Amino acid sequence: MVYDKHIFICTNQRAEGASRKSCGEAHGMEIVDAFKKKLKALDLPIKIRAQKSGCLDICDFGQTIVIYPEGVFYVGVELSDIDEIIDEHIINGRVVERLKLETVRDKNG
């Protein structure tokens, strides 16, 4: 099946004591479940899927998701950001700049 929007949410978990953080340790699966629940409740008129993914390799910026076909990476995503991402990006086609990888990188150097 081809999707109009496809959301990948990192749920990677590294071994205890690993030198890098991993998204799954914080709340990766909670975010997957919250996206799925909200999208199902909205019953949008587009084909959309939210699913867990392996490492997206930018763990230093916190919980990461990527939305295709745009290829926009959001970092530092919290459960409280899900409604905004769905409303702004998925429904209205506007990038949530404060969570966008490039914006966060510019702020943090």
DRENPA-3360 file (N, C-alpha, C; in nm, 2 decimals, always signed):
BEGIN
1 = MVYDKHIF = +0.08/-0.12/+0.00/+0.00/+0.00/+0.00/+0.09/+0.12/+0.00 ~ +0.05/+0.22/-0.08/+0.12/+0.35/-0.08/+0.04/+0.45/+0.01 ~ +0.12/+0.52/+0.09/+0.06/+0.61/+0.19/+0.08/+0.75/+0.14 ~ -0.01/+0.84/+0.17/+0.00/+0.98/+0.15/+0.10/+1.04/+0.25 ~ +0.10/+0.99/+0.37/+0.19/+1.04/+0.47/+0.23/+0.91/+0.55 ~ +0.36/+0.91/+0.58/+0.42/+0.79/+0.66/+0.50/+0.85/+0.77 ~ +0.47/+0.81/+0.89/+0.54/+0.86/+1.01/+0.62/+0.75/+1.07 ~ +0.75/+0.77/+1.08/+0.84/+0.67/+1.14/+0.88/+0.73/+1.28;
9 = ICTNQRAE = +0.86/+0.65/+1.38/+0.90/+0.70/+1.52/+1.01/+0.60/+1.57 ~ +1.12/+0.66/+1.61/+1.23/+0.58/+1.66/+1.19/+0.52/+1.79 ~ +1.22/+0.39/+1.80/+1.20/+0.32/+1.93/+1.32/+0.24/+1.96 ~ +1.43/+0.28/+1.90/+1.56/+0.20/+1.92/+1.60/+0.21/+2.07 ~ +1.65/+0.09/+2.12/+1.70/+0.09/+2.26/+1.84/+0.03/+2.25 ~ +1.93/+0.11/+2.30/+2.07/+0.06/+2.31/+2.09/-0.02/+2.44 ~ +2.20/-0.09/+2.45/+2.23/-0.17/+2.57/+2.26/-0.07/+2.68 ~ +2.23/-0.12/+2.80/+2.26/-0.04/+2.92/+2.41/+0.00/+2.92;
17 = GASRKSCG = +2.43/+0.13/+2.95/+2.57/+0.17/+2.96/+2.63/+0.22/+2.83 ~ +2.55/+0.22/+2.72/+2.59/+0.26/+2.59/+2.63/+0.41/+2.60 ~ +2.73/+0.45/+2.51/+2.78/+0.59/+2.52/+2.68/+0.69/+2.46 ~ +2.58/+0.65/+2.38/+2.48/+0.74/+2.33/+2.34/+0.71/+2.38 ~ +2.26/+0.81/+2.39/+2.12/+0.80/+2.43/+2.05/+0.72/+2.32 ~ +1.93/+0.67/+2.35/+1.84/+0.61/+2.25/+1.70/+0.65/+2.27 ~ +1.63/+0.67/+2.16/+1.49/+0.72/+2.17/+1.40/+0.63/+2.25 ~ +1.41/+0.50/+2.23/+1.32/+0.41/+2.29/+1.33/+0.40/+2.44;
25 = EAHGMEIV = +1.44/+0.45/+2.50/+1.45/+0.45/+2.64/+1.35/+0.55/+2.71 ~ +1.33/+0.66/+2.64/+1.24/+0.76/+2.70/+1.10/+0.73/+2.69 ~ +1.04/+0.73/+2.57/+0.90/+0.71/+2.55/+0.87/+0.68/+2.40 ~ +0.95/+0.61/+2.34/+0.93/+0.57/+2.20/+0.80/+0.50/+2.17 ~ +0.77/+0.40/+2.24/+0.65/+0.32/+2.21/+0.52/+0.40/+2.25 ~ +0.54/+0.48/+2.36/+0.42/+0.56/+2.40/+0.39/+0.66/+2.29 ~ +0.49/+0.72/+2.22/+0.47/+0.81/+2.11/+0.40/+0.74/+1.99 ~ +0.45/+0.62/+1.96/+0.39/+0.54/+1.85/+0.24/+0.52/+1.88;
33 = DAFKKKLK = +0.21/+0.47/+2.00/+0.08/+0.44/+2.04/-0.01/+0.57/+2.04 ~ +0.04/+0.68/+2.08/-0.03/+0.80/+2.08/-0.06/+0.85/+1.94 ~ +0.04/+0.85/+1.85/+0.01/+0.88/+1.71/-0.10/+0.80/+1.65 ~ -0.09/+0.67/+1.67/-0.18/+0.57/+1.61/-0.32/+0.60/+1.66 ~ -0.34/+0.62/+1.79/-0.47/+0.65/+1.85/-0.53/+0.78/+1.80 ~ -0.45/+0.88/+1.80/-0.50/+1.01/+1.75/-0.54/+1.01/+1.60 ~ -0.45/+0.95/+1.52/-0.48/+0.94/+1.38/-0.61/+0.86/+1.35 ~ -0.62/+0.75/+1.43/-0.74/+0.66/+1.41/-0.87/+0.74/+1.45;
41 = ALDLPIKI = -0.86/+0.82/+1.56/-0.97/+0.90/+1.61/-1.01/+1.00/+1.51 ~ -0.91/+1.06/+1.44/-0.94/+1.17/+1.34/-1.00/+1.12/+1.21 ~ -0.97/+0.99/+1.18/-1.02/+0.93/+1.06/-1.01/+1.02/+0.94 ~ -0.88/+1.06/+0.91/-0.85/+1.16/+0.80/-0.88/+1.10/+0.67 ~ -0.91/+1.18/+0.57/-0.94/+1.13/+0.43/-0.81/+1.10/+0.35 ~ -0.70/+1.07/+0.41/-0.58/+1.04/+0.34/-0.53/+0.91/+0.40 ~ -0.45/+0.84/+0.32/-0.38/+0.72/+0.36/-0.26/+0.75/+0.45 ~ -0.26/+0.72/+0.57/-0.15/+0.76/+0.66/-0.12/+0.64/+0.75;
49 = RAQKSGCL = +0.01/+0.63/+0.78/+0.05/+0.53/+0.87/+0.16/+0.58/+0.97 ~ +0.14/+0.55/+1.10/+0.25/+0.58/+1.20/+0.30/+0.44/+1.24 ~ +0.43/+0.43/+1.25/+0.49/+0.30/+1.29/+0.62/+0.33/+1.36 ~ +0.66/+0.22/+1.44/+0.79/+0.23/+1.50/+0.90/+0.21/+1.40 ~ +1.02/+0.26/+1.43/+1.13/+0.23/+1.34/+1.25/+0.20/+1.43 ~ +1.36/+0.16/+1.36/+1.49/+0.14/+1.43/+1.55/+0.28/+1.44 ~ +1.68/+0.28/+1.47/+1.75/+0.40/+1.49/+1.76/+0.49/+1.36 ~ +1.73/+0.62/+1.38/+1.73/+0.71/+1.28/+1.87/+0.79/+1.28;
57 = DICDFGQT = +1.95/+0.75/+1.38/+2.09/+0.80/+1.39/+2.11/+0.95/+1.42 ~ +2.02/+1.01/+1.49/+2.04/+1.15/+1.53/+1.99/+1.16/+1.68 ~ +2.03/+1.06/+1.76/+1.98/+1.04/+1.89/+2.02/+1.15/+1.99 ~ +2.13/+1.22/+1.95/+2.18/+1.33/+2.04/+2.08/+1.44/+2.06 ~ +1.98/+1.45/+1.97/+1.88/+1.56/+1.98/+1.75/+1.51/+2.04 ~ +1.74/+1.39/+2.10/+1.62/+1.35/+2.17/+1.53/+1.27/+2.08 ~ +1.42/+1.23/+2.13/+1.32/+1.15/+2.06/+1.30/+1.20/+1.91 ~ +1.32/+1.11/+1.82/+1.32/+1.15/+1.68/+1.20/+1.08/+1.60;
65 = IVIYPEGV = +1.14/+1.16/+1.51/+1.04/+1.10/+1.42/+1.08/+1.16/+1.28 ~ +1.03/+1.10/+1.18/+1.05/+1.15/+1.04/+0.92/+1.13/+0.97 ~ +0.88/+1.23/+0.89/+0.75/+1.22/+0.82/+0.78/+1.22/+0.67 ~ +0.73/+1.12/+0.60/+0.75/+1.11/+0.45/+0.61/+1.13/+0.39 ~ +0.61/+1.19/+0.27/+0.71/+1.20/+0.17/+0.80/+1.32/+0.18 ~ +0.77/+1.41/+0.27/+0.85/+1.53/+0.29/+0.99/+1.51/+0.34 ~ +1.01/+1.40/+0.42/+1.14/+1.38/+0.47/+1.18/+1.47/+0.58 ~ +1.08/+1.52/+0.66/+1.11/+1.62/+0.76/+1.13/+1.54/+0.89;
73 = FYVGVELS = +1.25/+1.57/+0.95/+1.29/+1.51/+1.08/+1.25/+1.60/+1.19 ~ +1.18/+1.55/+1.29/+1.15/+1.62/+1.41/+1.22/+1.56/+1.53 ~ +1.28/+1.64/+1.61/+1.36/+1.59/+1.72/+1.32/+1.65/+1.86 ~ +1.35/+1.58/+1.96/+1.31/+1.63/+2.10/+1.16/+1.62/+2.11 ~ +1.10/+1.52/+2.04/+0.95/+1.51/+2.04/+0.90/+1.45/+2.18 ~ +0.80/+1.52/+2.23/+0.74/+1.48/+2.36/+0.60/+1.44/+2.33 ~ +0.54/+1.36/+2.42/+0.40/+1.33/+2.40/+0.31/+1.45/+2.38 ~ +0.34/+1.56/+2.44/+0.26/+1.68/+2.43/+0.28/+1.75/+2.30;
81 = DIDEIIDE = +0.37/+1.70/+2.21/+0.39/+1.76/+2.08/+0.30/+1.69/+1.97 ~ +0.25/+1.58/+2.00/+0.18/+1.50/+1.90/+0.06/+1.57/+1.83 ~ -0.02/+1.63/+1.91/-0.14/+1.70/+1.85/-0.09/+1.81/+1.76 ~ +0.01/+1.89/+1.80/+0.06/+2.00/+1.72/+0.12/+1.94/+1.59 ~ +0.19/+1.83/+1.59/+0.25/+1.78/+1.47/+0.14/+1.73/+1.38 ~ +0.04/+1.66/+1.43/-0.07/+1.62/+1.35/-0.15/+1.73/+1.29 ~ -0.18/+1.83/+1.37/-0.26/+1.94/+1.33/-0.19/+2.03/+1.22 ~ -0.06/+2.06/+1.26/+0.01/+2.15/+1.17/+0.07/+2.07/+1.04;
89 = HIINGRVV = +0.14/+1.97/+1.07/+0.21/+1.90/+0.95/+0.12/+1.81/+0.87 ~ +0.05/+1.72/+0.94/-0.03/+1.63/+0.87/-0.16/+1.69/+0.81 ~ -0.23/+1.77/+0.88/-0.36/+1.82/+0.84/-0.34/+1.95/+0.75 ~ -0.25/+2.04/+0.80/-0.24/+2.17/+0.74/-0.11/+2.19/+0.65 ~ -0.03/+2.09/+0.65/+0.09/+2.10/+0.56/+0.19/+2.20/+0.60 ~ +0.20/+2.23/+0.73/+0.30/+2.33/+0.77/+0.40/+2.26/+0.87 ~ +0.52/+2.28/+0.84/+0.63/+2.22/+0.93/+0.63/+2.29/+1.06 ~ +0.64/+2.21/+1.17/+0.66/+2.26/+1.31/+0.80/+2.30/+1.32;
97 = ERLKLETV = +0.83/+2.42/+1.29/+0.97/+2.47/+1.29/+1.05/+2.45/+1.42 ~ +0.98/+2.46/+1.53/+1.05/+2.45/+1.66/+1.11/+2.31/+1.69 ~ +1.05/+2.21/+1.62/+1.09/+2.07/+1.64/+1.17/+2.02/+1.53 ~ +1.18/+2.09/+1.42/+1.25/+2.05/+1.30/+1.40/+2.04/+1.32 ~ +1.46/+1.93/+1.28/+1.60/+1.91/+1.30/+1.69/+2.02/+1.27 ~ +1.68/+2.08/+1.15/+1.77/+2.20/+1.12/+1.75/+2.31/+1.21 ~ +1.63/+2.34/+1.25/+1.60/+2.45/+1.35/+1.67/+2.43/+1.48 ~ +1.66/+2.30/+1.53/+1.72/+2.27/+1.66/+1.87/+2.27/+1.65;
105 = RDKNG = +1.92/+2.22/+1.54/+2.07/+2.22/+1.52/+2.12/+2.37/+1.52 ~ +2.05/+2.46/+1.45/+2.09/+2.60/+1.45/+2.09/+2.66/+1.59 ~ +1.99/+2.63/+1.67/+1.98/+2.68/+1.80/+2.09/+2.63/+1.89 ~ +2.13/+2.50/+1.88/+2.22/+2.43/+1.97/+2.37/+2.43/+1.91 ~ +2.38/+2.49/+1.79/+2.52/+2.50/+1.74/+2.57/+2.38/+1.67;
% end
